[in-house]
C-alpha cells in the first residue's frame, strides 16, 4: 500500500469519536442546505444515458465530473478497486433488466491502493487492528500487480457473463496525476 495511504489511515485511526462525529454533523448540515435547493424529484431510477459505470471508490476519482455526467445520467457502482464482484454483477443485472441500461463502463485508476497489495499481510493487519483472529472470516480484497491486466480480467468477467455479455462493455484507466482517461477495451 502506498505510504501516503498508510499515513492517511494512521491519521483517521488517531481521530477521536468526537472528531468523527463532527464530520458527521457537517454532512448532515450540508444535506439540509442541499434539500433547500433540491430539484430532482422528477427523475426516475432509469439512467438517462442508459449507462452504468463501475469504478473504484478512490476519493481522487470524481466519476460524474470525469465523465461529464449529472445526477440521473448513469448508475454508478463503486467499490475498492472497481472490481467485478458478485454484488456488482447483481447490481448490473438489475440496472440492465429493470432499468434499461445498455452500456457498461469500468474505470480503474493509476496508483490504486490495491495494486501490489499483499493480501496476507493486510489481512493480518486488519485482524490486529480489530482485535480479531486472523483466521476468522476470510475476505478477498482483490489485490493485483498489473493494472491493465486486472482491468482486462474485470472486463472479461462481464463479457463472459451470460446475462451481461450482450451489452457494450468498455474499460478505462483514470490517471490520478492529470485526470485523463485512457481506453483499454
N, C-alpha and C positions, 0 to 999 in steps of 0.2 A: 504494500500500500504506500502511495507517495507520502513523503514526510509532511507536506502541508496538510494532507487529510488527517494524518495522525495527530498533528498539532491542533487542528480544529476540534477533533474528537476529545482531546485532552481538556480543552477549554470548556466544552459542553459538559464533560463529566464533573468539572470543578464548580459549575454553576449550582447555586443552591435552588431548592424548590421554589423559594420566593422569587428569584430572578426568572426562572422559567414561567412562573405564574404571571409575572409582569408582562412577559411576551404574550401570554395567552390573553391577558386583559387588553393588550394593544390590538390584537387581531379581532377581538370582539368589538372594540370601539370602531375599528375600520369597517366592520360589517355594518354597523349602524349607519355610518357615512354612506356606504355602498347602497343600502336599501333606500336611502333618501332619493337616489337618482336612478334606481333600478327601472329599466325599460325593456326587459327581455321576456316578459311573461307570455308573449305571443309565440315564442319559439317552441318547436316540438322537439322530441328526443331524436328525431331523424337528422343526421348531419346534412346540412345544406349542400356541401360539396360532394356528398356520398363517399367521403374519405375517412379512413381510420388510421391513426398514427400510433405506432408502438415505439416508445422512446425510453431512454434511461431517465432515472429520476434526478440525475445530477442538476444541482441548482444553477449551474452555469448555462444550461440549455433551456432557453425560453422557447418552447415549441411553437406557440402561437406567433410570436414575433419573428422567429426564424423563418417560418413558412408563410407569413402574411395572412394568418388566419384570425378570424374573430370568433367570439362566443357563438356557438351554434353551427359553425362551419364543419367541424370534424369531431369524431370521437377520439380522445387522446387517452391512451393507456400507458401508464408509466410504472416501471419497477427498476430495481438495481440492475444495471447492465442493459436494459432494453431487451431482455431475454424472452424468448417464446416459451413460456411455461404453460402448464395445463390451465391456469386461470386466465392467461392471455388468450389462449385458444378459445376457452369458454366465452370470454367477452367478445372476441371477434365473431364467433358464430352468432351470438345474439345481435351484434351490430349488422351483419350481412343478412341474416334471415328475418329478423324482426324490424330492422330499421333502415334497410335499403342501401347499406354501404356497398360500393362496387370496387373500391380500390384501397389497398393497404400499403402503408409506407413504414418501414422500420428505420429508426435512427439510432445509431450508436455513436460514440464520440472518442476523440483522442484523449489521452491521459485519464482514462476511466479507472476508478478505484478498484474494479475487479480485474483489471489487466495485471497479470503476474501475481495474482493473489495466491498465497499458499493456504489452501483451504484448511488443512490440518492445524496449522499454526493459528489461523484466525478462529477456528472452532475452539481451540484451547484457550485463546484469549477471551472469547465470549463466555466460555464456561467459568474462567477465573473471575471476570468482571461481574458475572451474575451470581457467583457462588454456587453454581450447579455442577453436576458431574459431566465431564467431557464426553462420557459415553452415553449421555442422555439422548434426547431426540436429535437425530442427525438431519441437519439442514444442508441442502446443497446450495451453495452461494453462487455458483456459476462462474467461478474464476476461469480466466483464459489467458493465453500468451500472445496470440496474434489477432489483432483487432479485425482485420479484413476477413480472415479465415472464420472467426467467430460470427461475424455478420452474415457471411455466406451460409454458414451452418443454420442460423436462425431463419434465413430466407428459405432454405431447402426444407426445413420443418413445415413451413406454411405451404410451400408449393406442392409438397408431397401429401399434405393433409387431404383426405377425401372430401371434406366439406368446404375447404378454403382454397384449394389449388386452382379452382376455375376463375378466380379473381385476379386482377392485375396486382402484382406484389413487387415492390421496389425497395432497394436498400441504399441508405445514405450514411455517410460519415460526416459528423459535425466536428469542425476543428475549433477547439476551445480557445486557441490563440488568436483567431481572427474572425470567427463566426461563420466561416464559409462551409458550404456543403459540397461533398464530392459524391458523385454517383458511383455505386459499386455494382448494382444489379438492377 
